[in-house]
């Protein structure tokens, strides 16, 4: 397998997202929710709960998890995995902060599409 070069793209600023809040960005047909925790960690998941595709960006953020607004599934912001007895996962994306700039590596997204 060939390693893909990183393709970090600026998608916003940390100051654009309130603590325990989220913003959405579009990449082709995929909507990505970018979350900011109370501790200012930035994490990114596809904005779709694995249960009934509820908008995770509208959920409640607590610790490193988000609760889906439709049926209260709890999803790990780090891995996208459903917690507790629930099963399934939302696609997660590599995200980083460069100063106040939020960046996502969209080449990683391309790799996920090929293997998913």
MOHU-V296812 format. One line per field, one symbol per residue. phi: phi as a letter, one per 30 degrees, with the letter a starting at -180 (. if undefined). psi: psi as a letter, one per 20 degrees, with the letter a starting at -180 (. if undefined). burial: 1 if it has 16 or more other ideal C-beta (glycine too) atoms within 10 Angstrom, else 0. Layout:
phi=???
psi=???
burial=???
This chain:
phi=.dddddbdbdblbeddcdehbbbcbcbidccccccbddcidcbbbddadddbiddddcdccbicbbcdddbidccdddciddciddbkacdcbdbbcbicdcbbcdddedddddcd
psi=pppqqqmpppjaqgiipqpkaqqqqpncipppppqprhjkqpqpqploqifkkqohijrpppckrqppigjkqppphgiipqrbiqqrqqpqqpqrpncippqqoihggghghhi.
burial=00000001001100001000011010000101111110000111111111100111101010001111000011111001110001000111101000000111111110000000
